[in-house]
């Protein structure tokens, strides 16, 4: 992969920790919580991450926003990066995507930028796709 060339990488992940802390806001029709989640990734994206999520849900749908700190490998490059992502679900339909925070890559992931798409198969397998490029490290 050359500098600025956009490439797609895929990985699977397992959520190994899920720690919700409910909170109330007067007038809300949703259950609100802050969640700390830990994930383990395998595939072209391998390593671990810790995410802090703000979640809202009710009997019609749910949504979240998150900041996730990843440490590991993307296609053999080692380092860390921060991904900001969000998602919405209504019934069985769900969408979750985000972006790598510019300038957050370290070591072999320095200069990384791009988009993240999170999904879950009907069998429950979680997946992450990163469409990334590597630019200058300054």
C-alpha positions, 0 to 999 in steps of 0.5 A: 500500500502506498501513501494516500492509497485507500485500502479496505481491511477487515476483522472480526471482534468479540466483546469481552467486557460490557459495563453499563452504568445507567443514568436518568434525565428528567423527561427522557423516553429512553433508557440512558447509560454510559458503557465501557466495552472491551473488544478483542479483534482478529483478522487483518485488524487484530488487537484490543480496544476499550470504548466509552459509549453513551447509549439511549434505547426504548422499545422502538429503537436505540442509538449510541455514540462512542470513542474507542482506543484501539491498540494492535495491528492493521494489515501488519502495521503495529500501533494505536489509534482512536475511532469515533463512531455512532449507530442507530437501530430500529427493529432488526435494521441497524447501522454503525459507522465512524471515522479514525480521529485525524492525528491519533495514529501512533508508531506503525499506524501514524498518519492513518485516516479513514472510515470505520463500519461496524456490523453484526451478522445474523449469527451474532458475529461482530465485524469491523471494516476500515477503509484507510489511507496512510499520509504524512506522520507530522 
